[in-house]
């Protein structure tokens, strides 16, 4: 009896997780069907990144964001990879997507501000740092770069 109850709980939990990852759209076509694939691509990208293979990580993360442009975590890690490579234009695109998708996280604005600063877009950079500080007033990195 316990195994049956445990199995039912696992199935229900897995179903809730799948709905959460896949979104709650009522549509049966378009991005909703692609979301699990995008999450799988993101996970394999993270694994490649942790294994020290940035080229594979970048390819998989690029596929993830093209499959599901709303996949925040993939934009974030992809932006970090681009920034580490010195590709600030590509990083800017990813961080702009992050601030659009998640405007209430100070770290997103800080990272976009830093990227703008590297691109010598100082007014935009200052605006990002100020936005980060409005969300996290004690963020020392935003204070320092502002």
C-alpha positions as CSV (number, residue, x, y, z in Angstrom):
1,X,0.0,0.0,0.0
2,X,2.8,2.4,0.9
3,X,4.5,1.9,-2.5
4,X,1.3,2.6,-4.3
5,X,0.8,5.9,-2.4
6,X,4.4,6.9,-2.8
7,X,4.2,6.2,-6.6
8,X,1.0,8.3,-6.8
9,X,2.7,11.1,-5.0
10,X,5.7,11.0,-7.3
11,X,3.5,11.0,-10.4
12,X,1.5,14.0,-9.1
13,X,4.6,15.9,-8.1
14,X,6.2,15.2,-11.5
15,X,3.0,16.4,-13.2
16,X,3.0,19.7,-11.2
17,X,6.7,20.2,-12.0
18,X,6.1,19.6,-15.7
19,X,3.3,22.1,-15.7
20,X,5.5,24.7,-13.9
21,X,8.4,24.2,-16.3
22,X,6.2,24.1,-19.3
23,X,4.0,27.1,-18.4
24,X,0.3,27.2,-18.1
25,X,-0.7,28.2,-21.6
26,X,-3.9,26.6,-22.9
27,X,-2.5,26.5,-26.4
28,X,-1.4,23.1,-27.8
29,X,1.0,24.5,-30.3
30,X,3.9,26.9,-30.4
31,X,6.4,27.5,-27.6
32,X,4.5,25.6,-24.9
33,X,5.4,22.3,-26.6
34,X,9.0,23.3,-27.0
35,X,9.6,24.3,-23.3
36,X,10.6,20.9,-22.0
37,X,13.1,20.7,-24.9
38,X,14.5,24.1,-24.0
39,X,14.9,23.1,-20.4
40,X,16.7,20.0,-21.4
41,X,19.0,22.1,-23.6
42,X,19.6,24.5,-20.7
43,X,20.4,21.6,-18.3
44,X,22.9,20.1,-20.8
45,X,24.4,23.6,-21.3
46,X,24.9,24.0,-17.6
47,X,26.5,20.6,-17.4
48,X,28.9,21.4,-20.2
49,X,29.7,24.7,-18.5
50,X,30.5,23.0,-15.2
51,X,32.6,20.5,-17.1
52,X,34.7,23.3,-18.5
53,X,33.4,23.1,-22.1
54,X,32.2,26.7,-22.8
55,X,31.8,26.0,-26.6
56,X,29.3,23.2,-26.1
57,X,27.6,25.1,-23.3
58,X,27.2,28.2,-25.5
59,X,25.8,26.2,-28.4
60,X,23.2,24.4,-26.2
61,X,22.3,27.6,-24.4
62,X,21.8,29.4,-27.7
63,X,19.5,26.6,-28.8
64,X,17.6,26.8,-25.5
65,X,16.9,30.6,-25.8
66,X,16.0,30.2,-29.5
67,X,13.6,27.4,-28.6
68,X,12.1,29.3,-25.7
69,X,13.0,33.0,-25.6
70,X,11.5,33.3,-22.1
71,X,13.9,30.9,-20.5
72,X,15.5,33.3,-18.0
73,X,18.3,31.0,-16.6
74,X,19.6,30.3,-20.1
75,X,19.8,34.0,-20.9
76,X,21.6,34.6,-17.7
77,X,24.3,32.0,-18.1
78,X,24.7,32.7,-21.8
79,X,25.3,36.4,-21.0
80,X,27.9,35.4,-18.4
81,X,29.7,33.2,-21.0
82,X,29.7,36.0,-23.6
83,X,30.9,38.5,-21.1
84,X,33.7,36.2,-20.0
85,X,34.7,35.9,-23.6
86,X,34.7,39.7,-24.1
87,X,31.7,39.6,-26.5
88,X,29.9,42.5,-24.9
89,X,27.4,43.0,-27.7
90,X,26.1,39.4,-27.3
91,X,26.2,39.7,-23.5
92,X,24.2,42.9,-23.7
93,X,21.5,41.2,-25.7
94,X,21.2,38.4,-23.1
95,X,21.2,40.7,-20.2
96,X,18.6,43.0,-21.8
97,X,16.4,39.9,-22.2
98,X,17.0,39.1,-18.5
99,X,16.0,42.6,-17.3
100,X,12.9,42.4,-19.5
101,X,11.9,39.0,-18.2
102,X,12.9,39.5,-14.6
103,X,13.0,43.3,-13.8
104,X,12.9,42.9,-10.1
105,X,16.3,41.2,-9.6
106,X,19.1,43.7,-8.9
107,X,21.8,41.4,-10.2
108,X,20.3,41.5,-13.6
109,X,20.5,45.3,-13.8
110,X,24.0,45.3,-12.3
111,X,25.2,42.8,-15.0
112,X,23.6,44.8,-17.8
113,X,25.1,48.0,-16.4
114,X,28.5,46.4,-16.3
115,X,28.2,45.3,-19.9
116,X,27.0,48.8,-20.9
117,X,30.1,50.2,-19.2
118,X,32.4,47.9,-21.2
119,X,30.6,49.1,-24.3
120,X,31.2,52.7,-23.2
121,X,27.5,53.4,-22.9
122,X,27.9,55.3,-19.7
123,X,24.4,56.9,-19.3
124,X,22.7,53.5,-19.8
125,X,25.2,51.9,-17.4
126,X,24.5,54.5,-14.7
127,X,20.7,54.0,-15.2
128,X,21.2,50.2,-14.7
129,X,23.2,50.7,-11.6
130,X,20.6,53.1,-10.2
131,X,17.9,50.6,-10.9
132,X,19.9,47.9,-9.2
133,X,20.3,50.1,-6.2
134,X,16.6,50.9,-6.0
135,X,16.0,47.1,-5.7
136,X,19.0,46.4,-3.5
137,X,20.3,49.6,-1.7
138,X,23.2,47.8,-0.1
139,X,24.6,46.3,-3.3
140,X,28.2,47.3,-3.0
141,X,29.1,46.4,-6.6
142,X,26.5,48.7,-8.1
143,X,27.6,51.4,-5.7
144,X,31.3,50.9,-6.7
145,X,30.7,51.0,-10.4
146,X,28.2,53.8,-10.3
